[in-house]
Amino acid sequence: MSAQSGSTRPPRLPGGAPGGTDPHRARTPAPGGITDPAQEASTSALDALAWLLDDIVRIPGINLRIGLDALIGLVPGIGDSVGAALGSAILVGSVRHRVPVHVLARMGWNILFDVLLGLIPGVGDIADAAHRANRKNYVLLREVIENGQQVQAGTRGYLLRAGLFAAAMIAVLIAAAVFTVWMLAQGLHALVT
């Protein structure tokens, strides 16, 4: 336990990586409700993923942080789909933490909206970087855990609802990826012919 913070959460390095502190990470809720070390380790790993995807680099002068999601999103066609697939790990982790399905739906919307923003050439990539779906989803997860809102219902019923939701989200993301690749193929075909 840290003498200064009174928390068992590992310190973060500059830039928000695990190991030190970073004043720019003020949006992440303070860890007050997690007492299980395994649960803390799991949420810390999801925090590190959100940091990697949305916050790894600060752009000087405009106080905007971007991550790999924004950089991968610059690749036409598949970049946003790959970023969404990586960000879906936070959604899957949230199912493991028994986050209510309505919160999972909000997380899914954040991911889908991120993909839809990325489909707009140029401006969409900037808006995608500012949207920070992965950080938003991590904050939603922490709020559910810290407020004790995790689902206590039977495992079978929750997993069925959460699994159906996850399958629907994956289907929508695959459809978006296929549509994007199809649009690129059509555009390339029009240029060639």
C-alpha positions in Angstrom: 0.0 0.0 0.0 1.4 3.4 -0.9 1.9 5.7 2.0 0.9 8.8 0.1 -2.2 7.6 -1.7 -3.6 5.0 0.7 -4.2 2.7 -2.3 -3.1 -0.7 -3.3 -3.2 0.4 -7.0 0.3 0.2 -8.5 1.9 3.6 -9.2 2.0 4.8 -12.9 4.9 6.1 -14.9 4.9 9.5 -16.6 2.5 9.3 -19.6 0.2 7.0 -17.7 2.0 3.6 -18.1 1.9 1.3 -15.1 4.6 2.3 -12.6 4.4 6.1 -12.0 2.0 9.0 -11.8 0.5 11.2 -14.5 -1.7 14.3 -13.9 -3.4 13.9 -17.3 -5.1 10.7 -16.1 -7.5 12.6 -13.8 -10.5 11.2 -15.7 -10.0 7.7 -14.5 -11.9 7.1 -11.3 -9.9 6.6 -8.1 -9.8 2.9 -7.1 -12.1 2.8 -4.0 -14.2 -0.3 -4.5 -11.8 -3.0 -5.6 -10.5 -5.1 -2.8 -9.9 -8.4 -4.6 -6.2 -8.6 -5.8 -7.2 -10.7 -8.9 -9.9 -8.2 -9.8 -7.5 -5.3 -9.3 -4.9 -7.0 -11.5 -7.5 -7.6 -14.2 -8.8 -4.0 -14.2 -5.2 -2.7 -14.1 -4.5 -4.7 -17.3 -7.6 -3.2 -18.9 -6.5 0.2 -17.8 -3.1 -0.4 -19.4 -4.9 -1.5 -22.7 -7.1 1.7 -22.7 -3.9 3.8 -22.1 -2.1 2.1 -24.9 -5.0 2.5 -27.3 -6.1 6.0 -26.4 -3.5 7.9 -24.3 0.0 6.8 -25.0 1.2 10.0 -26.7 0.4 13.6 -25.7 0.3 16.1 -28.6 2.1 19.2 -27.4 0.3 22.5 -27.6 -3.3 21.2 -27.9 -3.4 18.9 -24.8 -4.8 16.0 -26.7 -3.6 12.4 -26.0 -3.8 9.8 -28.7 -2.9 6.1 -28.8 -2.5 3.2 -31.1 -6.2 3.2 -31.9 -5.9 6.6 -33.7 -2.7 5.5 -35.5 -4.1 2.2 -36.6 -7.3 3.9 -37.7 -5.3 5.8 -40.3 -4.9 2.6 -42.3 -7.8 2.7 -44.8 -10.2 -0.1 -44.7 -9.1 -2.3 -41.9 -7.5 0.2 -39.4 -10.7 1.0 -37.6 -11.8 -2.6 -37.5 -8.5 -3.7 -36.0 -8.7 -0.9 -33.4 -12.3 -2.0 -32.6 -11.2 -5.6 -32.2 -8.4 -4.5 -29.8 -10.8 -2.3 -27.9 -13.3 -5.2 -27.6 -10.9 -6.8 -25.1 -12.2 -4.2 -22.6 -15.8 -5.2 -23.4 -14.9 -8.9 -22.9 -13.1 -8.0 -19.6 -16.3 -6.2 -18.6 -18.3 -9.4 -19.1 -15.8 -11.2 -16.9 -16.5 -8.6 -14.2 -20.2 -9.1 -14.6 -21.0 -5.5 -15.8 -24.8 -5.1 -16.4 -25.9 -5.7 -20.0 -27.2 -2.1 -20.4 -23.7 -0.8 -19.6 -22.2 -3.4 -22.0 -24.6 -1.9 -24.6 -23.2 1.6 -23.9 -19.7 0.2 -24.3 -20.6 -1.4 -27.5 -22.1 1.8 -28.8 -18.8 3.6 -27.9 -16.9 1.1 -30.0 -19.4 1.2 -32.9 -19.4 5.0 -32.9 -15.6 5.0 -32.9 -15.7 2.8 -36.0 -18.3 4.9 -37.7 -16.3 8.1 -37.0 -13.3 6.4 -38.6 -15.2 5.8 -41.8 -15.3 9.5 -42.6 -12.1 10.3 -44.5 -9.7 12.8 -42.8 -12.0 14.5 -40.3 -13.2 11.1 -39.0 -9.8 10.1 -38.0 -9.4 13.3 -35.9 -12.9 12.9 -34.4 -12.0 9.2 -33.7 -8.9 10.2 -31.8 -10.9 12.7 -29.7 -13.7 10.3 -29.0 -11.5 7.9 -26.9 -13.9 5.0 -26.8 -11.5 2.7 -24.9 -10.9 5.2 -22.1 -14.7 5.8 -21.8 -15.3 2.1 -21.6 -12.7 1.6 -19.0 -14.2 4.4 -16.9 -17.6 2.7 -17.2 -16.1 -0.6 -16.0 -14.5 1.1 -13.0 -17.6 3.0 -12.1 -19.7 -0.3 -12.1 -17.1 -2.1 -9.9 -16.6 0.8 -7.5 -20.3 1.4 -7.1 -21.0 -2.3 -6.5 -23.3 -2.5 -9.5 -22.0 -5.9 -10.8 -24.7 -8.4 -11.8 -25.3 -10.9 -9.0 -27.9 -13.0 -11.0 -27.3 -16.6 -12.0 -24.3 -17.2 -14.2 -26.2 -19.0 -17.0 -28.7 -16.2 -17.6 -26.2 -13.4 -17.4 -23.7 -15.2 -19.7 -26.5 -15.9 -22.2 -27.6 -12.3 -22.4 -24.0 -10.9 -22.4 -22.9 -13.6 -25.0 -25.8 -12.7 -27.3 -24.9 -9.0 -27.0 -21.2 -9.7 -27.7 -22.1 -11.9 -30.7 -24.3 -9.1 -32.1 -21.6 -6.6 -31.6 -19.0 -8.8 -33.3 -21.5 -9.3 -36.2 -22.0 -5.6 -36.6 -18.2 -4.9 -36.5 -17.5 -7.6 -39.1 -20.3 -6.1 -41.3 -18.7 -2.7 -40.9 -15.3 -4.1 -41.8 -16.7 -5.9 -44.9 -18.5 -2.8 -46.0 -15.4 -0.7 -45.6 -13.3 -3.1 -47.6 -16.0 -3.4 -50.2 -16.1 0.5 -50.5 -12.4 0.6 -50.9 -12.4 -2.1 -53.6 -15.1 -0.2 -55.5 -13.1 3.0 -55.3 -10.0 1.3 -56.5 -11.9 -0.4 -59.3 -13.3 3.0 -60.4 -9.8 4.5 -60.4 -8.4 1.7 -62.5 -11.1 1.5 -65.0 
